[in-house]
Amino acid sequence: MLGKTRPDARPEYEERYDAIVGKARGVLQQPASAGKFRHLRMSAPAELSPWVAHFWMTGWQLEGLEPHLVETLPHPNFHLVFESGAWIVSGIHTGKFTRTLEGNAFAFGIKFTPAGFHAFFNQPAASLANKMVSAKGIFGPCIEKLQLDANAEDEMVPQSSAFLLSRHPAPDPLVTQVNQIVKGILHNPEISTVDQLAAFTGMNKRSLQRLFHQYVGATPKWVIRRYRLHELVERCHSGEQLDFAQVAVDLGYFDQAHLINDFRSIVGYSPVQYRKMAKRGD
């Protein structure tokens, strides 16, 4: 829970995460003027690991204060989110995700592995791209009985894990395969084109497109591009001097201009402008 915040207080941030989960990536820094913010990331139990990447909880206290804008570059993952007494399913958002936080509230989420939601939604993942829908339409009315209490944080992961396991998700070798392909994109920055991904996986481009349409919800090209932009955001946050011509080479861009234009088209600022803005919150 979050305590009271004085209107004249500096913002307070708490971030905690299990070592196996790590820090959040893809979060665009928008300095707050005041308020209290928490972000927790908890690992999934082993029996859910093929389908669930981790659990998260975020809370904010802004009662009597200015609303706070939060922006992220979403990952190639579905989320099942509990907020204000209701559950929603969030498909992949291919652009920048923007949310304004107001008042005092919290949200709890389940981040699925890139292909993991397929075990609970036997339809093309692309059908939910850029959509947020009521979870009742996918999981049925039983999910409405799963109500989480902000005063019982330790129960959130066990309760939601039990619910997912009650759905009896079945092992699927294609879920495992797609998760491994996406992991390969993340950990091999030299993969910058779908042709290179095809060579890396030994699959043809059409097969990759079909798999990603069904299991991920975005194209292989989008996933490659998004992970490279995540890396650029992290380098901007590092505070180190950046040679953007070299960064473009490192991330597989044709040249510096393509890197800058790609970043600006999604984030809304050039990398240099974004670095200056982010530093104001340091």
C-alpha positions in Angstrom: 0.0 0.0 0.0 1.0 3.6 -0.5 1.0 6.2 2.2 -0.2 9.8 2.1 1.6 12.3 -0.1 2.1 16.0 0.7 1.2 18.2 -2.3 4.7 19.9 -2.1 6.6 16.6 -1.8 9.1 15.3 -4.4 8.0 12.2 -6.3 8.8 8.9 -4.6 9.5 5.7 -6.6 9.7 2.1 -5.5 10.7 -0.6 -7.9 11.2 -4.2 -6.8 11.6 -7.2 -9.0 12.7 -10.8 -8.7 16.2 -11.4 -10.1 15.0 -13.8 -12.7 12.6 -11.3 -14.0 14.8 -8.2 -14.0 14.1 -4.5 -14.5 11.4 -3.3 -16.8 12.5 -2.3 -20.3 10.7 -0.1 -22.8 9.4 2.4 -20.2 9.8 6.0 -21.5 10.8 8.3 -18.7 8.3 11.1 -18.0 9.4 12.9 -14.9 6.6 13.4 -12.3 6.4 16.6 -10.2 5.0 14.8 -7.1 3.3 11.6 -6.0 4.2 8.1 -5.0 4.7 5.3 -7.4 5.4 1.5 -7.0 6.2 -1.1 -9.6 6.7 -4.8 -8.6 7.6 -7.7 -10.9 7.2 -11.2 -9.6 8.3 -14.5 -11.2 5.8 -17.1 -12.3 5.6 -20.6 -10.7 7.4 -23.3 -12.7 4.1 -25.0 -13.7 3.1 -21.8 -15.6 6.4 -21.0 -17.1 5.5 -22.0 -20.7 2.7 -19.5 -20.7 3.4 -16.8 -18.1 6.5 -14.6 -18.3 5.9 -12.9 -14.9 3.4 -11.0 -12.8 3.4 -7.3 -12.1 1.8 -4.8 -9.8 1.8 -1.1 -10.1 0.4 1.5 -7.7 0.2 5.3 -7.6 -0.9 7.9 -5.1 -1.8 11.2 -6.8 -4.9 12.3 -4.9 -4.9 16.1 -4.9 -2.0 16.2 -7.3 -1.5 16.7 -11.1 -2.2 13.6 -13.2 0.9 11.8 -14.4 1.5 10.6 -18.0 3.0 7.1 -18.4 4.3 6.0 -21.8 5.8 2.7 -22.8 7.0 0.8 -25.9 5.0 -2.4 -25.4 6.7 -5.8 -25.7 5.4 -8.7 -27.9 3.2 -10.0 -25.0 -0.4 -10.2 -24.0 -1.4 -9.0 -20.6 -4.3 -10.0 -18.3 -4.9 -7.0 -16.1 -7.0 -6.4 -12.9 -7.9 -2.8 -12.2 -10.9 -1.1 -10.5 -12.5 -4.5 -9.8 -12.5 -5.7 -13.4 -10.3 -7.9 -15.6 -9.3 -7.0 -19.1 -7.1 -8.7 -21.8 -4.7 -6.4 -23.5 -3.4 -7.6 -26.9 -0.1 -6.4 -28.4 0.0 -2.6 -28.9 2.1 -1.9 -31.9 2.5 1.8 -31.3 3.4 3.7 -28.2 1.1 3.0 -25.2 0.0 6.0 -23.2 -1.8 6.1 -19.9 -2.7 9.0 -17.6 -2.6 8.1 -13.9 -4.9 9.9 -11.6 -6.0 9.6 -8.0 -5.0 6.7 -5.8 -5.2 3.2 -7.4 -3.4 0.0 -8.3 -3.3 -2.4 -11.2 -2.2 -6.1 -11.2 -1.1 -7.8 -14.3 -0.1 -11.2 -15.8 2.4 -10.9 -18.6 2.2 -13.9 -20.8 5.2 -15.3 -22.8 5.1 -14.1 -26.4 3.1 -17.2 -27.5 1.7 -18.1 -24.1 -1.8 -16.6 -24.4 -2.6 -19.0 -27.2 -3.2 -21.7 -24.5 -6.2 -19.6 -23.2 -7.4 -18.1 -26.5 -7.6 -20.5 -29.4 -7.9 -17.8 -32.0 -5.3 -15.8 -34.0 -3.4 -13.6 -31.6 -3.5 -10.9 -34.3 -7.3 -10.6 -33.9 -6.6 -8.8 -30.6 -3.8 -6.6 -31.8 -4.2 -3.0 -30.5 -7.3 -4.0 -28.5 -8.2 -4.2 -24.8 -11.3 -6.4 -24.2 -13.2 -7.7 -21.2 -11.6 -10.9 -20.0 -15.1 -12.3 -19.4 -15.5 -12.8 -23.1 -12.4 -15.1 -23.2 -12.4 -16.7 -19.8 -16.1 -16.7 -19.1 -18.0 -15.3 -16.0 -15.8 -17.3 -13.6 -13.1 -14.7 -13.9 -15.3 -12.2 -12.2 -15.1 -14.2 -9.0 -11.3 -13.5 -8.9 -11.2 -10.3 -7.0 -7.8 -9.0 -5.7 -7.4 -7.0 -2.6 -4.8 -4.2 -2.5 -4.3 -5.0 1.2 -3.3 -8.6 0.4 -0.5 -8.2 -2.1 1.0 -11.6 -1.2 -2.1 -13.4 -2.3 -2.3 -11.9 -5.8 0.2 -14.2 -7.5 -1.1 -17.4 -5.8 -4.7 -16.6 -6.5 -4.2 -15.7 -10.2 -1.9 -18.6 -10.7 -4.5 -21.0 -9.4 -7.1 -19.5 -11.7 -4.9 -20.0 -14.8 -4.0 -23.5 -13.8 -7.7 -24.3 -13.3 -8.0 -23.6 -17.1 -5.8 -26.6 -17.7 -3.5 -25.1 -20.3 -2.2 -27.8 -22.6 1.5 -28.1 -23.7 1.9 -27.0 -27.3 5.3 -27.5 -29.1 4.5 -24.5 -31.3 4.2 -22.2 -28.2 7.6 -23.4 -27.1 9.0 -22.9 -30.6 7.6 -19.4 -31.0 8.8 -18.4 -27.6 12.3 -19.5 -28.5 12.2 -17.6 -31.8 11.3 -14.4 -30.0 13.9 -15.0 -27.4 16.4 -15.4 -30.2 15.5 -12.0 -31.6 15.9 -10.4 -28.2 19.3 -11.9 -27.5 20.8 -11.7 -31.0 20.9 -8.0 -32.0 22.6 -8.9 -35.3 19.2 -10.2 -36.4 17.8 -7.0 -38.0 15.7 -8.3 -40.9 13.2 -11.1 -41.5 15.6 -12.7 -44.0 18.2 -12.9 -41.2 15.6 -14.4 -38.8 14.6 -17.0 -41.4 18.3 -18.0 -41.8 18.6 -18.1 -38.0 15.6 -20.3 -37.5 15.9 -22.4 -40.7 12.3 -21.5 -41.6 11.0 -19.7 -44.6 9.5 -16.2 -44.2 5.9 -17.2 -44.9 6.0 -19.9 -42.2 7.3 -17.3 -39.7 4.6 -14.8 -40.7 1.9 -17.5 -40.1 3.3 -18.5 -36.8 3.6 -14.9 -35.5 0.1 -14.0 -36.8 -1.4 -17.0 -34.9 0.7 -17.0 -31.7 2.2 -13.6 -31.2 -0.1 -11.0 -32.7 2.5 -8.9 -34.6 4.8 -9.5 -37.5 8.4 -10.8 -37.1 9.5 -7.4 -38.6 7.7 -5.6 -35.8 9.2 -7.7 -33.1 12.7 -7.2 -34.4 12.1 -3.5 -34.7 10.6 -3.2 -31.2 13.4 -4.9 -29.4 16.0 -2.8 -31.2 14.1 0.4 -30.1 14.1 -1.0 -26.5 17.8 -1.2 -26.7 18.1 2.3 -27.9 15.9 3.6 -25.1 18.1 1.8 -22.5 21.2 3.4 -24.0 19.5 6.8 -23.8 18.8 6.1 -20.1 22.4 5.0 -19.4 23.7 8.6 -19.4 26.7 7.6 -21.5 27.9 9.5 -24.5 26.3 8.0 -27.6 27.7 7.8 -31.1 24.4 7.4 -33.0 26.2 6.4 -36.2 27.7 3.5 -34.3 24.5 2.7 -32.4 22.8 2.4 -35.8 25.3 -0.1 -36.9 25.0 -2.0 -33.6 21.2 -2.2 -33.9 21.2 -3.2 -37.6 20.0 0.0 -39.2 21.1 1.1 -42.6 22.4 4.4 -41.3 21.9 6.9 -38.5 19.1 8.7 -40.3 17.0 5.5 -40.4 17.6 4.9 -36.7 16.5 8.5 -35.7 13.5 8.5 -38.0 12.4 5.1 -36.7 12.7 6.2 -33.1 10.9 9.5 -33.7 8.0 7.9 -35.6 7.2 5.7 -32.5 8.4 7.7 -29.5 7.5 11.2 -30.8 11.0 12.7 -30.2 14.4 12.2 -31.7 16.8 10.2 -29.5 18.6 13.4 -28.5 15.4 15.2 -27.5 14.3 12.2 -25.5 17.6 12.0 -23.6 17.3 15.6 -22.6 13.7 15.1 -21.4 14.6 11.9 -19.5 17.5 13.6 -17.7 15.0 16.1 -16.2 13.7 13.3 -14.0 17.2 12.1 -12.7 
